[in-house]
Amino acid sequence: MKRAANAHSNAMPDIDWREQQFLLVKKTCYGTRRAPVCRQHVCEPRLMVPNNGRKTCSKANYAGSQCNFTCNTGYRMEGSSHSMCQDDQTWSHSAPECRPILCFPPHVAPTNGAIRCTNENVLGSKCRFMCDKDYAVVGPKASFCKKSYYRKDDSNGEWSTLPATCQKITCTPDMVAPQYGRIDCTDGSNAGSRCTFYCNSGYSMIGSMYTACLNEIGTLTGVWQNPAPVCRPIQCDPRLENPERGQVSCLNGVELGSMCRFTCDYGNVLLGSGQTTCTDDGNGDVIGVWSAPPSRCEPIVCLPLHEAPTNGFVSCTNDAFLGSVCEFSCDDSYKLIGNPICSCTMGSDGGLVGRWSDYAPVCLRKSCPAQLLDPMNGQTICTDAIFLGSECEFTCHDNHMRVGPLYSNCIELEDGSVVWDRPVPKCEPIKCPDQFPLAHGEMTCSKSNFATSRCQFRCTADNYQLYPPTTENHCLNTSNWDVPKPCCARPCPPFAVMDFVVVHLHPFTRRKSVLGVSLQQRSRHSFPDLVARPPN
């Protein structure tokens, strides 16, 4: 087709006609108006996309465009699956509808259960069956809404399985009461049931007091939480044994409620309650407790215990127990004071302490009747006082001499009496021989002629002198004067003649009996005395 020529200078430019289907808008041209426009045919309104479906068109809604329709899975189409935009600007078919393919009847929740479907009962929906607590699914746990192989129109689907049911879960075997006990369950052997066990009086439970039927996921059979306990008889431990020196007798051994009595042999006293009973301590085990500790038998003992007396012996038939007889004896040189035999007898109160028939004797040393007195002016020294075997020695004070025995011993005679074998001696003062008065002079002595006496001499007559010139002498404890008594004499004239000589014999010492010779001169002219002494 060629472009048209301009009718005048203001004419519209030529229109390029293409070999396509166009609608001629203006068939004529008027003056200065533009050339007509050819537009492609359009079908209005556009076809809508069906709900739950899809639409695809070759040229949108232009003439000649073909639109194809499809439904989503689980939906079926009602109407034409395609439509053409015709030259008359109409669609050859209206848009179809996508209606769901349904499975009938819809699945409902099972009794004691629930159902969850992804898209209710629409084709492709998956329904899951669930059961309440303590119930289990019987049958398939899921069902699918699928196409029916028996329907050609796809108007409805069918369920892949029948709906499931919920069945109560039970535990097997049934829980039964233990021997010597009972059971109490809230719901028998069904899941969730709680069972409590009890034991009869006198029995204790070994095991758990409670159990429950638990839901085992995926199975119709539950499991018991704990096995059934056992009821065992309560017994007291340890078993009572006969007390030492006694017996025990029980009515029913060590079983709960058994009462036991204790008795003692003769000579023993029961300490404790005398009886005890096996009781339940309530701690849930099979070991009971005795209501009282075992009694014991203690021997009757006489107190204080008889021990051997000092310096003696004791021999008892059964120590200090009831009925024992004790015999006492003493060492040599000792004598028994008291009863030599005593026995242990029952006390007045019947208790643990008996009493002796008599006091325990003592062993005293045999002794002389009395202590030897010290001699006057002397003393007595004994090896062992007045006791048998003691030896006493007598000594005198200075300037005294013993008259009598030196020793006395405490001895035992054949008749058993104890006496001193010698009397106490005497202590007499030691004396020197008497000194006669001094002629023509005087003598003064401190203690006469007793030992330690000091005698002083002096001449009183004119022209008299002491001869020898000794002014004093002393009485020694040997009974002798240390020097002879002097005399008072005048000096002799030259060539004087001796009238006579007097010889005195006297001992110088008593112990040695040595005789001394004293020569005394006498004359008319009073010459001094002449004294002769024994040789040394």
C-alpha positions in Angstrom: 0.0 0.0 0.0 1.3 3.4 -0.9 1.4 6.5 1.1 -1.4 9.0 0.1 -0.5 12.5 -1.4 -1.1 15.7 0.6 -4.3 17.4 -0.4 -2.8 20.8 0.5 0.1 22.2 2.4 -1.5 21.7 5.8 -2.4 18.1 4.9 -1.4 15.4 7.5 1.7 13.4 6.7 1.3 10.1 5.0 0.4 7.1 7.1 2.5 4.0 6.8 0.1 1.1 6.4 1.2 -2.2 7.4 -0.3 -5.4 6.4 -1.9 -6.1 9.7 -5.3 -6.1 11.0 -6.2 -2.6 11.8 -9.4 -0.7 12.3 -9.9 2.3 10.0 -10.9 5.1 12.3 -11.6 7.8 9.7 -12.4 7.0 6.1 -12.1 10.6 5.0 -9.9 13.4 5.6 -11.1 16.8 6.4 -9.1 19.9 5.8 -6.4 20.2 8.4 -7.3 17.1 10.4 -4.6 14.5 10.9 -4.7 11.3 9.1 -6.6 8.4 10.8 -4.8 6.0 13.2 -5.1 2.3 12.8 -5.1 0.4 16.1 -5.0 -3.3 16.8 -8.1 -5.0 18.0 -8.3 -5.5 21.9 -10.6 -7.8 23.9 -12.0 -6.1 26.9 -12.2 -6.8 29.7 -9.2 -8.9 30.1 -9.7 -12.5 31.2 -9.1 -12.8 35.0 -6.8 -15.4 36.4 -9.0 -18.0 38.1 -8.6 -18.4 41.8 -6.3 -21.3 42.6 -5.2 -21.4 39.0 -2.9 -19.8 36.4 -3.4 -18.0 33.0 -1.0 -17.7 30.1 -1.8 -15.6 27.0 0.1 -15.4 23.7 -0.5 -11.7 23.0 -2.1 -10.4 26.2 -5.6 -9.4 25.2 -5.0 -8.4 21.6 -6.9 -9.8 18.7 -5.7 -13.3 17.9 -4.2 -13.8 21.4 -4.9 -17.3 22.9 -5.1 -17.6 26.6 -4.7 -21.0 28.3 -5.9 -21.8 31.8 -4.6 -24.4 34.3 -5.7 -25.1 37.9 -3.4 -25.7 40.9 -3.0 -29.1 42.2 -6.0 -30.3 44.0 -8.3 -28.2 41.9 -10.4 -29.1 38.9 -11.4 -26.7 36.1 -15.0 -25.8 35.3 -15.2 -24.1 31.9 -12.9 -23.9 28.9 -9.3 -24.4 29.4 -8.5 -21.8 26.6 -10.1 -18.6 25.0 -9.3 -16.6 21.8 -9.5 -12.9 21.4 -11.6 -12.6 18.2 -11.7 -9.9 15.6 -15.0 -8.7 17.0 -13.0 -7.9 20.2 -14.7 -10.7 22.2 -13.3 -13.7 23.9 -14.2 -17.0 22.5 -14.8 -18.4 26.0 -15.2 -16.8 29.4 -12.5 -17.5 32.0 -13.0 -20.9 33.7 -13.2 -21.5 37.5 -10.8 -23.7 39.5 -12.8 -25.6 42.1 -11.1 -27.7 44.7 -11.1 -31.5 44.4 -12.5 -32.7 47.7 -12.3 -36.0 49.5 -15.5 -37.1 51.1 -16.4 -37.5 53.8 -13.9 -35.1 55.5 -11.7 -36.7 58.1 -12.8 -35.7 61.7 -10.8 -35.9 64.9 -11.0 -39.4 66.5 -12.6 -39.7 70.0 -9.9 -38.9 72.6 -7.8 -37.4 69.9 -7.3 -34.6 67.4 -6.6 -34.2 63.6 -4.4 -31.7 61.8 -4.7 -31.3 58.0 -2.5 -29.2 55.8 -5.5 -28.1 53.6 -8.6 -29.6 55.1 -10.1 -32.2 52.8 -8.7 -30.7 49.6 -6.8 -32.9 47.2 -3.2 -33.1 48.3 -4.0 -32.3 51.9 -2.2 -34.4 54.5 -4.1 -35.2 57.7 -2.3 -36.4 60.8 -4.1 -38.2 63.6 -3.1 -37.6 67.2 -4.4 -39.0 70.5 -4.8 -37.5 73.9 -2.4 -38.3 76.7 -2.5 -41.9 77.7 -4.1 -42.9 74.3 -2.4 -44.4 71.3 -3.3 -44.2 67.6 -4.8 -47.3 66.2 -4.4 -47.3 62.4 -2.4 -45.1 60.1 -1.1 -42.0 61.7 -1.7 -40.0 58.5 -4.1 -40.0 55.5 -3.7 -38.2 52.1 -6.5 -36.8 49.9 -5.5 -38.1 46.5 -7.0 -38.5 43.0 -9.4 -41.3 42.6 -8.4 -44.0 40.3 -12.0 -44.9 39.9 -13.4 -41.6 38.9 -12.6 -40.2 35.4 -14.0 -36.7 35.9 -11.8 -35.9 38.8 -14.8 -34.3 40.5 -13.8 -35.8 43.9 -10.7 -37.4 45.4 -10.4 -40.2 47.8 -8.6 -40.7 51.1 -5.5 -42.9 51.1 -6.6 -44.6 54.3 -9.5 -44.9 56.7 -9.4 -42.5 59.6 -7.5 -43.7 62.7 -9.0 -44.2 66.2 -7.5 -43.6 69.7 -7.4 -46.4 72.1 -6.5 -46.3 75.8 -2.9 -47.4 76.5 -2.7 -50.2 79.1 0.2 -51.7 81.1 0.5 -55.4 81.1 0.5 -57.5 83.0 -1.9 -56.0 85.5 -0.3 -54.8 88.7 -1.4 -57.0 91.6 -1.1 -56.6 95.4 2.0 -58.0 97.0 1.7 -61.0 99.3 0.9 -59.8 102.8 -0.2 -56.4 101.4 -2.7 -54.6 99.2 -2.8 -52.2 96.2 -4.8 -49.2 95.4 -4.8 -47.9 91.7 -6.5 -44.7 90.4 -7.4 -46.3 87.0 -6.6 -49.9 87.0 -3.9 -50.8 84.5 -4.6 -47.9 82.2 -2.0 -45.4 81.3 -1.8 -42.6 83.8 -3.0 -44.8 86.6 -1.1 -44.4 89.8 -0.9 -47.3 92.2 0.0 -47.2 95.9 1.1 -50.3 97.8 0.5 -51.1 101.4 1.9 -53.9 103.6 0.0 -55.6 106.4 0.8 -54.8 110.0 4.0 -56.4 111.0 5.4 -56.3 107.5 7.7 -53.8 105.8 7.9 -52.9 102.2 11.0 -53.7 100.1 10.8 -51.5 97.0 8.9 -48.5 95.9 5.6 -47.7 97.5 4.3 -46.1 94.3 4.2 -47.0 90.6 2.4 -45.6 87.5 1.5 -46.9 84.1 3.6 -44.8 81.7 2.8 -44.1 78.1 5.3 -45.8 75.8 5.3 -43.6 72.7 4.2 -45.4 69.6 2.7 -48.5 71.3 -0.6 -49.5 72.8 1.2 -51.1 75.7 2.5 -48.9 78.5 5.2 -49.8 81.0 5.0 -49.8 84.8 7.3 -47.1 86.3 8.4 -49.4 89.2 7.9 -53.1 89.8 5.6 -54.3 92.6 7.3 -54.2 96.0 7.6 -57.1 98.4 6.2 -57.2 101.9 8.7 -58.8 104.3 8.0 -59.6 107.9 9.6 -57.1 110.3 12.2 -58.7 112.5 14.4 -57.4 115.3 18.1 -57.6 114.9 20.3 -58.8 116.5 18.7 -61.9 117.9 18.8 -61.8 121.7 21.3 -64.0 123.3 21.3 -65.4 126.8 23.0 -62.9 129.1 26.0 -64.0 130.9 24.9 -65.8 134.1 21.3 -65.7 132.9 18.7 -66.7 130.3 16.2 -65.1 127.9 13.0 -66.5 126.7 10.9 -65.0 123.8 7.3 -65.7 122.9 7.8 -65.5 119.1 11.5 -65.3 118.4 12.5 -62.0 116.7 9.1 -61.4 115.0 7.3 -58.1 115.4 5.4 -58.0 118.7 7.4 -60.8 120.3 8.1 -60.2 124.0 11.2 -61.5 125.6 11.9 -61.9 129.4 15.3 -62.1 131.1 16.1 -64.1 134.3 19.4 -64.5 136.2 21.2 -67.4 137.9 21.4 -67.5 141.7 23.9 -65.0 143.1 23.2 -62.5 140.3 21.0 -59.4 140.1 19.0 -58.4 137.0 19.9 -55.0 135.7 17.5 -53.4 133.2 13.8 -53.6 132.5 13.7 -57.4 132.6 11.8 -57.6 129.4 11.7 -56.1 125.9 9.4 -56.3 122.8 10.2 -56.3 119.1 8.6 -53.0 117.7 8.5 -51.2 114.4 10.7 -48.1 114.3 8.7 -46.7 111.4 11.6 -46.1 109.1 10.2 -48.4 106.4 12.8 -51.2 106.5 12.4 -54.8 107.7 14.5 -54.3 110.8 12.6 -53.7 113.9 14.0 -52.4 117.2 13.7 -53.8 120.7 11.7 -51.6 123.0 14.4 -51.8 125.6 18.1 -52.8 125.6 18.8 -56.3 126.7 19.0 -56.8 130.4 22.1 -58.1 132.0 22.9 -60.2 135.0 25.5 -58.8 137.3 27.0 -60.9 140.2 26.3 -59.8 143.8 29.6 -58.6 145.2 30.6 -57.8 148.7 32.3 -54.5 149.1 34.8 -53.5 149.9 36.7 -56.3 148.3 38.7 -58.3 150.9 42.3 -58.0 150.1 45.2 -59.6 151.9 45.9 -57.8 155.2 49.2 -56.0 155.4 51.8 -58.6 156.4 49.3 -61.4 155.8 47.3 -63.5 153.4 43.7 -64.1 152.3 42.3 -67.0 150.4 38.7 -66.8 149.1 36.7 -69.6 147.5 35.0 -67.3 144.9 36.6 -63.9 145.1 34.1 -61.4 146.6 31.0 -63.0 145.0 28.0 -64.2 146.9 28.7 -67.3 149.0 32.5 -66.9 148.8 34.3 -67.8 152.1 37.6 -66.0 152.8 40.2 -67.2 155.3 42.9 -64.9 156.6 46.4 -65.6 158.0 49.4 -63.5 158.9 53.2 -63.6 158.3 55.6 -64.9 160.9 56.1 -62.4 163.7 52.5 -61.1 163.2 49.3 -62.1 164.9 45.8 -62.0 163.5 43.4 -59.5 165.2 39.8 -60.3 164.3 37.8 -63.3 162.9 40.0 -65.4 160.6 37.0 -66.5 158.5 34.2 -64.4 156.9 31.8 -65.0 154.1 29.9 -62.9 151.5 26.1 -62.9 152.2 23.1 -61.3 150.6 22.6 -57.6 151.4 19.6 -56.4 153.2 18.2 -54.6 150.1 18.7 -57.5 147.8 20.8 -55.4 145.4 24.1 -55.8 143.7 26.1 -55.2 146.9 26.2 -58.0 149.4 27.8 -57.8 152.9 30.5 -59.6 154.7 29.6 -61.7 157.7 32.4 -59.9 159.7 35.0 -57.2 159.3 38.3 -58.1 157.8 40.9 -58.9 160.4 44.3 -57.2 160.6 47.8 -58.5 161.1 49.6 -56.8 163.9 53.2 -57.4 164.8 53.8 -59.4 167.9 55.2 -57.1 170.6 56.4 -57.1 174.1 53.9 -55.7 176.7 55.5 -52.2 176.9 58.3 -50.1 175.8 61.4 -50.4 178.0 61.8 -47.3 180.0 65.0 -45.3 179.8 67.1 -45.9 182.9 67.5 -42.8 185.1 70.5 -40.9 183.8 70.6 -43.1 180.7 68.7 -44.0 177.6 67.4 -47.1 175.7 68.0 -47.6 172.0 65.9 -50.4 170.3 66.3 -51.8 166.8 62.5 -52.2 166.3 60.7 -50.6 169.1 58.8 -53.1 171.2 58.2 -55.6 168.4 59.3 -59.2 168.5 63.0 -59.5 167.7 63.8 -56.0 168.7 67.1 -55.6 170.6 67.4 -52.8 173.0 70.8 -51.4 174.2 71.2 -49.4 177.4 73.6 -46.5 177.7 74.3 -44.2 180.6 74.8 -40.5 180.5 78.3 -39.0 180.9 79.8 -39.5 184.3 77.5 -42.4 185.0 78.1 -46.1 184.9 75.7 -48.9 184.0 74.8 -51.4 186.7 73.0 -54.3 185.0 72.7 -55.9 181.6 73.8 -54.0 178.4 71.1 -55.5 176.2 67.5 -56.8 176.4 65.6 -58.7 173.6 61.9 -59.0 172.8 61.4 -62.8 172.6 58.5 -65.2 172.2 58.1 -67.9 174.8 56.8 -71.4 174.2 53.4 -70.5 175.4 53.2 -67.7 172.8 53.7 -64.8 175.1 56.2 -62.2 174.2 58.5 -60.7 176.9 61.7 -58.9 177.4 64.5 -61.3 178.3 66.4 -58.9 180.7 65.4 -56.0 183.0 66.4 -52.4 182.6 69.8 -51.7 184.2 70.6 -48.7 186.5 72.9 -45.8 185.8 74.8 -44.7 188.9 77.0 -41.6 189.2 80.7 -42.2 189.0 82.5 -41.4 192.3 86.2 -41.0 193.2 87.5 -42.2 196.6 86.8 -39.9 199.5 89.5 -37.4 200.2 90.1 -36.8 203.9 90.2 -33.2 205.2 93.5 -31.4 204.6 95.5 -31.1 207.8 96.7 -27.6 208.5 94.7 -26.4 205.5 91.3 -26.6 203.8 89.8 -28.4 200.8 86.9 -27.1 198.8 85.2 -29.4 196.2 82.5 -28.4 193.6 80.7 -31.8 193.6 82.1 -33.6 196.5 83.8 -36.7 195.2 81.5 -37.2 192.1 83.0 -37.2 188.6 83.9 -33.8 187.2 84.2 -32.5 190.8 87.0 -29.9 191.2 88.7 -29.7 194.6 90.9 -26.8 195.5 93.5 -26.9 198.3 95.2 -24.3 200.4 97.2 -24.3 203.7 95.9 -22.3 206.5 98.6 -22.8 209.2 101.6 -20.5 209.4 104.7 -21.7 207.7 102.9 -24.5 206.0 103.0 -25.1 202.3 101.3 -27.5 199.8 103.4 -30.4 198.9 103.5 -31.2 196.2 102.6 -27.7 195.1 99.3 -28.8 193.6 96.4 -26.5 194.3 93.6 -28.6 192.9 92.6 -32.0 191.5 89.6 -33.4 189.5 87.5 -36.5 189.8 87.7 -38.3 186.5 84.9 -40.5 185.0 87.3 -43.4 185.7 86.6 -43.0 189.4 90.1 -41.7 190.0 91.4 -38.3 191.0 93.7 -37.0 188.3 96.4 -36.2 191.0 96.7 -37.1 194.6 95.6 -34.7 197.3 98.6 -32.6 198.5 99.4 -32.0 202.1 100.4 -29.0 204.2 104.0 -29.3 205.5 106.8 -27.2 206.9 110.2 -27.4 205.3 112.6 -29.9 207.2 115.6 -28.6 209.0 119.0 -29.8 207.9 119.9 -33.3 208.9 116.4 -34.0 210.3 115.7 -37.7 211.3 112.6 -39.4 210.0 110.4 -40.7 212.8 108.4 -43.3 210.7 106.8 -44.0 207.4 103.2 -45.0 206.8 102.3 -47.0 203.7 98.8 -46.7 202.3 97.6 -49.3 199.7 94.7 -48.2 197.5 93.6 -48.9 193.9 94.1 -46.1 191.4 91.4 -47.5 189.1 88.6 -49.9 189.7 88.4 -51.4 186.2 92.0 -52.4 185.9 92.4 -53.2 189.6 95.9 -51.7 189.7 97.2 -51.2 193.2 99.0 -48.0 194.0 101.4 -47.6 196.9 101.4 -44.4 198.9 104.2 -43.7 201.3 103.5 -41.1 204.0 106.2 -39.8 206.2 105.4 -38.9 209.8 107.9 -37.2 212.1 107.9 -35.1 215.1 108.9 -32.2 213.0 106.0 -32.5 210.5 108.0 -33.3 207.4 106.0 -33.3 204.1 104.3 -36.6 203.1 106.3 -38.9 200.8 104.1 -40.4 198.1 105.1 -43.5 196.1 103.3 -44.1 192.7 103.1 -47.2 190.7 105.2 -47.6 187.7 103.7 -46.5 184.4 
